[in-house]
Amino acid sequence: MTDIESDRINCLPDQLIDKILSYLSIKEAGRTSVLSRKWGKKCNQRRLHGCSSNLLKIFDHQPHIVRLVIGDYFLKYLAAGVVPVKLPTPCMNLTYLGLLINFIDSKEISVVLCLLKSSPNIREFTMFVSFS
């Protein structure tokens, strides 16, 4: 077996590593740092970006929100930084989510999907759509 065959994990493209890490919580992503220096560097970058995520800043300190209405400008604010697939602390009390979303902006869509995945008790969902 050659060095290249035994070290396939280091040969993965950066985009694929980023995609894999995006599906993990920050804690789980940290565990991947033992795989190689490349993965460790990616994980550290993700931690730094995760700390600068407006979405995480807001919802890490507000897990008890019951009703939430998000306008288009606030949604843009939440989309700044790296948007996780799921929040580290679920919004267990959130039962209503209303929002105005621009379907052209993939980051806004990612924020909405993250909120939906992190809010298992949503009973009512209202969405106003913009394509501009």
Backbone as CSV, one residue per row, in Angstrom:
resi,resn,N_x,N_y,N_z,CA_x,CA_y,CA_z,C_x,C_y,C_z
1,MET,0.850,-1.184,0.000,0.000,0.000,0.000,0.886,1.234,0.000
2,THR,0.632,2.182,-0.894,1.434,3.407,-0.968,0.950,4.411,0.067
3,ASP,1.763,5.448,0.270,1.378,6.502,1.221,0.080,7.180,0.808
4,ILE,-0.101,7.364,-0.497,-1.313,8.023,-0.993,-2.542,7.180,-0.686
5,GLU,-2.445,5.862,-0.873,-3.592,4.993,-0.600,-3.921,4.961,0.886
6,SER,-2.894,5.005,1.745,-3.138,4.926,3.178,-3.607,6.264,3.761
7,ASP,-3.452,7.345,3.002,-3.798,8.660,3.502,-4.869,9.325,2.638
8,ARG,-5.876,8.588,2.284,-6.933,9.112,1.415,-7.705,10.256,2.053
9,ILE,-7.794,10.266,3.364,-8.575,11.311,4.037,-7.940,12.689,3.837
10,ASN,-6.604,12.745,3.742,-5.930,14.014,3.479,-6.071,14.447,2.032
11,CYS,-6.388,13.525,1.160,-6.500,13.835,-0.268,-7.886,14.359,-0.646
12,LEU,-8.799,14.371,0.300,-10.137,14.878,-0.009,-10.070,16.374,-0.322
13,PRO,-10.848,16.835,-1.282,-10.856,18.273,-1.605,-11.408,19.095,-0.441
14,ASP,-10.926,20.330,-0.336,-11.354,21.216,0.749,-12.866,21.392,0.793
15,GLN,-13.492,21.520,-0.370,-14.949,21.707,-0.412,-15.687,20.522,0.199
16,LEU,-15.186,19.310,-0.029,-15.821,18.125,0.532,-15.647,18.082,2.047
17,ILE,-14.462,18.431,2.517,-14.227,18.480,3.962,-15.149,19.512,4.603
18,ASP,-15.258,20.695,3.977,-16.158,21.731,4.497,-17.595,21.227,4.557
19,LYS,-18.024,20.527,3.519,-19.391,19.989,3.467,-19.612,18.979,4.597
20,ILE,-18.648,18.080,4.786,-18.746,17.073,5.857,-18.829,17.766,7.213
21,LEU,-17.955,18.727,7.451,-17.942,19.426,8.742,-19.221,20.225,8.972
22,SER,-19.856,20.702,7.904,-21.077,21.497,8.062,-22.234,20.675,8.627
23,TYR,-22.168,19.357,8.490,-23.227,18.500,9.008,-22.996,18.109,10.470
24,LEU,-21.850,18.489,11.012,-21.511,18.123,12.381,-21.669,19.317,13.311
25,SER,-21.951,19.030,14.581,-21.941,20.108,15.570,-20.486,20.544,15.748
26,ILE,-20.273,21.686,16.375,-18.909,22.170,16.574,-18.122,21.174,17.426
27,LYS,-18.774,20.571,18.406,-18.106,19.577,19.262,-17.699,18.343,18.445
28,GLU,-18.620,17.841,17.626,-18.306,16.673,16.791,-17.217,16.991,15.777
29,ALA,-17.271,18.195,15.204,-16.255,18.603,14.235,-14.881,18.660,14.896
30,GLY,-14.852,19.064,16.154,-13.590,19.108,16.889,-12.924,17.747,16.985
31,ARG,-13.723,16.729,17.068,-13.174,15.370,17.154,-12.469,14.947,15.873
32,THR,-12.836,15.568,14.755,-12.195,15.204,13.490,-10.779,15.748,13.386
33,SER,-10.399,16.653,14.276,-9.076,17.259,14.191,-7.956,16.244,14.405
34,VAL,-8.279,15.094,14.968,-7.247,14.059,15.165,-6.939,13.317,13.870
35,LEU,-7.750,13.489,12.843,-7.538,12.771,11.594,-6.271,13.215,10.877
36,SER,-6.023,14.518,10.860,-4.833,15.038,10.198,-4.716,16.525,10.493
37,ARG,-3.563,17.109,10.148,-3.390,18.555,10.327,-4.379,19.336,9.475
38,LYS,-4.627,18.833,8.269,-5.551,19.506,7.361,-6.949,19.582,7.984
39,TRP,-7.425,18.479,8.553,-8.738,18.461,9.182,-8.734,19.330,10.437
40,GLY,-7.641,19.305,11.193,-7.535,20.138,12.390,-7.619,21.613,12.045
41,LYS,-6.944,22.015,10.966,-6.975,23.408,10.521,-8.392,23.806,10.100
42,LYS,-9.045,22.920,9.347,-10.423,23.188,8.904,-11.353,23.333,10.111
43,CYS,-11.159,22.461,11.087,-12.010,22.487,12.283,-11.804,23.793,13.053
44,ASN,-10.555,24.227,13.192,-10.281,25.487,13.886,-10.887,26.665,13.146
45,GLN,-10.819,26.649,11.811,-11.436,27.708,11.019,-12.936,27.721,11.256
46,ARG,-13.535,26.535,11.315,-14.984,26.439,11.514,-15.376,26.976,12.887
47,ARG,-14.555,26.659,13.903,-14.845,27.172,15.244,-14.819,28.693,15.249
48,LEU,-13.819,29.272,14.588,-13.724,30.727,14.535,-14.918,31.321,13.806
49,HIS,-15.293,30.715,12.675,-16.458,31.206,11.933,-17.723,30.993,12.739
50,GLY,-17.833,29.853,13.406,-19.014,29.562,14.208,-19.225,30.592,15.295
51,CYS,-18.104,31.072,15.884,-18.195,32.080,16.926,-18.680,33.410,16.362
52,SER,-18.420,33.641,15.079,-18.821,34.907,14.485,-20.188,34.816,13.805
53,SER,-20.837,33.693,13.929,-22.138,33.517,13.308,-23.198,34.282,14.088
54,ASN,-23.880,35.194,13.405,-24.946,35.960,14.055,-26.070,35.040,14.517
55,LEU,-26.344,34.012,13.744,-27.398,33.068,14.106,-27.088,32.411,15.448
56,LEU,-25.856,31.962,15.620,-25.469,31.326,16.885,-25.469,32.324,18.032
57,LYS,-25.003,33.547,17.779,-24.974,34.563,18.829,-26.370,34.825,19.383
58,ILE,-27.344,34.933,18.499,-28.714,35.237,18.922,-29.356,34.044,19.626
59,PHE,-29.329,32.886,18.996,-30.118,31.766,19.501,-29.431,30.963,20.598
60,ASP,-28.136,31.122,20.755,-27.468,30.471,21.877,-27.892,31.096,23.193
61,HIS,-28.271,32.377,23.148,-28.667,33.090,24.359,-30.180,33.213,24.502
62,GLN,-30.928,32.717,23.529,-32.382,32.832,23.558,-33.068,31.499,23.256
63,PRO,-32.718,30.419,23.933,-33.317,29.123,23.583,-34.776,28.985,24.012
64,HIS,-35.290,29.941,24.785,-36.658,29.815,25.312,-37.685,30.619,24.533
65,ILE,-37.347,31.072,23.343,-38.275,31.829,22.506,-39.474,30.939,22.156
66,VAL,-40.688,31.493,22.266,-41.910,30.742,21.968,-42.459,31.111,20.589
67,ARG,-42.500,32.417,20.287,-42.991,32.899,18.991,-41.923,33.781,18.386
68,LEU,-41.686,33.598,17.088,-40.636,34.354,16.428,-41.091,34.772,15.035
69,VAL,-40.986,36.072,14.766,-41.277,36.609,13.443,-39.997,37.287,12.963
70,ILE,-39.517,36.875,11.787,-38.261,37.394,11.255,-38.533,38.111,9.941
71,GLY,-38.183,39.398,9.893,-38.297,40.177,8.668,-37.079,39.965,7.784
72,ASP,-37.146,40.491,6.572,-36.076,40.237,5.599,-34.725,40.800,6.024
73,TYR,-34.682,41.984,6.638,-33.390,42.547,7.036,-32.771,41.762,8.188
74,PHE,-33.592,41.336,9.132,-33.059,40.540,10.240,-32.605,39.167,9.746
75,LEU,-33.288,38.624,8.776,-32.885,37.338,8.196,-31.519,37.486,7.518
76,LYS,-31.293,38.595,6.824,-29.978,38.864,6.223,-28.907,38.951,7.307
77,TYR,-29.240,39.593,8.426,-28.303,39.694,9.551,-27.956,38.309,10.095
78,LEU,-28.973,37.472,10.268,-28.739,36.123,10.782,-27.909,35.278,9.814
79,ALA,-27.992,35.583,8.524,-27.278,34.800,7.511,-25.794,35.173,7.418
80,ALA,-25.372,36.230,8.120,-23.960,36.617,8.086,-23.122,35.591,8.847
81,GLY,-21.969,35.252,8.311,-21.103,34.255,8.931,-21.460,32.866,8.445
82,VAL,-20.953,31.887,9.147,-21.208,30.496,8.780,-22.529,30.067,9.393
83,VAL,-23.420,29.548,8.595,-24.723,29.096,9.080,-24.632,27.599,9.356
84,PRO,-24.840,27.187,10.617,-24.772,25.755,10.909,-25.979,25.021,10.346
85,VAL,-25.863,23.711,10.229,-26.986,22.895,9.776,-28.052,22.846,10.865
86,LYS,-27.602,22.810,12.111,-28.509,22.733,13.255,-27.894,23.529,14.401
87,LEU,-28.716,24.175,15.210,-28.216,24.930,16.348,-27.713,23.979,17.434
88,PRO,-26.641,24.358,18.159,-26.130,23.491,19.226,-27.154,23.262,20.334
89,THR,-27.958,24.304,20.629,-29.017,24.199,21.629,-30.351,24.324,20.909
90,PRO,-31.162,23.274,20.882,-32.431,23.347,20.158,-33.397,24.358,20.782
91,CYS,-34.237,24.924,19.960,-35.285,25.848,20.413,-36.523,25.017,20.741
92,MET,-36.519,24.389,21.878,-37.584,23.458,22.251,-38.934,24.146,22.461
93,ASN,-38.918,25.417,22.850,-40.167,26.125,23.148,-40.769,26.840,21.951
94,LEU,-40.034,26.921,20.859,-40.519,27.651,19.691,-41.683,26.899,19.050
95,THR,-42.864,27.529,19.075,-44.052,26.889,18.505,-44.570,27.630,17.278
96,TYR,-44.129,28.898,17.092,-44.560,29.663,15.920,-43.342,30.319,15.277
97,LEU,-43.233,30.181,13.954,-42.181,30.844,13.200,-42.813,31.514,11.986
98,GLY,-42.643,32.807,11.889,-43.113,33.566,10.740,-41.934,34.291,10.134
99,LEU,-41.847,34.314,8.816,-40.700,34.979,8.203,-40.973,35.460,6.799
100,LEU,-40.146,36.423,6.405,-40.128,36.927,5.044,-38.783,36.515,4.474
101,ILE,-38.790,35.688,3.440,-37.557,35.127,2.904,-37.393,35.467,1.428
102,ASN,-36.154,35.716,1.052,-35.791,35.935,-0.342,-35.233,34.614,-0.866
103,PHE,-35.943,33.956,-1.751,-35.530,32.640,-2.226,-34.333,32.680,-3.175
104,ILE,-33.853,33.862,-3.513,-32.668,33.958,-4.355,-31.401,33.846,-3.504
105,ASP,-31.498,34.154,-2.220,-30.343,34.148,-1.329,-30.229,32.795,-0.617
106,SER,-29.242,32.004,-1.001,-29.094,30.659,-0.424,-28.745,30.697,1.060
107,LYS,-28.076,31.759,1.513,-27.747,31.862,2.940,-29.019,32.053,3.772
108,GLU,-29.967,32.816,3.253,-31.231,32.995,3.969,-31.978,31.672,4.046
109,ILE,-31.962,30.931,2.972,-32.612,29.611,2.971,-31.944,28.708,3.998
110,SER,-30.621,28.773,4.097,-29.885,27.962,5.077,-30.279,28.318,6.507
111,VAL,-30.483,29.612,6.777,-30.904,30.046,8.115,-32.266,29.445,8.460
112,VAL,-33.194,29.532,7.512,-34.543,29.010,7.748,-34.491,27.490,7.988
113,LEU,-33.735,26.783,7.169,-33.625,25.331,7.350,-32.998,24.992,8.696
114,CYS,-31.980,25.750,9.100,-31.362,25.535,10.407,-32.375,25.731,11.531
115,LEU,-33.149,26.805,11.457,-34.163,27.057,12.483,-35.214,25.951,12.519
116,LEU,-35.648,25.505,11.348,-36.656,24.437,11.303,-36.108,23.121,11.868
117,LYS,-34.864,22.794,11.543,-34.251,21.557,12.053,-34.005,21.627,13.552
118,SER,-33.844,22.844,14.072,-33.525,23.024,15.488,-34.749,23.308,16.347
119,SER,-35.920,23.260,15.755,-37.154,23.606,16.476,-38.186,22.496,16.280
120,PRO,-38.078,21.425,17.055,-38.947,20.259,16.836,-40.411,20.462,17.221
121,ASN,-40.709,21.543,17.939,-42.082,21.721,18.428,-42.858,22.811,17.703
122,ILE,-42.412,23.211,16.532,-43.147,24.224,15.766,-44.522,23.661,15.388
123,ARG,-45.556,24.423,15.703,-46.926,24.025,15.389,-47.516,24.873,14.269
124,GLU,-46.959,26.088,14.120,-47.484,27.015,13.128,-46.312,27.691,12.415
125,PHE,-46.397,27.753,11.095,-45.315,28.302,10.283,-45.925,29.169,9.185
126,THR,-45.523,30.453,9.150,-46.007,31.371,8.128,-44.799,31.884,7.355
127,MET,-44.903,31.858,6.027,-43.787,32.291,5.208,-44.283,33.210,4.099
128,PHE,-43.635,34.367,4.006,-43.863,35.291,2.917,-42.622,35.247,2.050
129,VAL,-42.795,35.094,0.740,-41.679,34.852,-0.165,-41.442,36.046,-1.077
130,SER,-40.152,36.325,-1.287,-39.727,37.345,-2.235,-38.731,36.720,-3.198
131,PHE,-38.760,37.156,-4.431,-37.804,36.662,-5.422,-36.986,37.812,-5.992
132,SER,-36.651,38.782,-5.161,-35.887,39.932,-5.670,-34.613,40.137,-4.886
